[in-house]
Amino acid sequence: MSETIFYRCEICGNMVALIKSGGGTLTCCGQAMTKLEANSTDAAKEKHVPVVTSESGKIKVAVGSVAHPMTDEHHIEWIALVTGNKVEITYLKPGMEPKAEFTNYTGDAEVIFTGENDEIVPNCEGSPCNFVNRSQVANEVTVYAYCNLHGLWKANL
Ligand SMILES: [Fe+2]
């Protein structure tokens, strides 16, 4: 599972990430909490959709392709990384960059063949031919970003 469900209380602003779904209704301040739907508000996509890159088990996130504002009035509150077996949240504050870095997301290593220009070739015929031990990043990576004004956004690696 690489989906996590977030809920918000419209009265007090409490926000929760559901660890496991039991099927009941989450309530706060005497009423049902709102399930947050990603990318559901009308706002600039380029400033909100997380841009996710990975290298050697390190996952870098920037929100978004055009940097999101980080003022007191309008900022990214947190960035969450969800993989098959892990949820990690980085909290941000106004004035910080709308970015997060997550480490130790190396998955299984796989041996691949590469050709002359480091392109991956299916088998090793002719030369040059190199065996490269390439470590894969954990699969099923979903990244969420929460804007205090425009809500939840997500992207997959
Ligand atoms: Fe925003």
Residues whose N, C-alpha, C, O or C-beta is under 5 A from the ligand:
A	BS01	LIG	C147 L149 H150
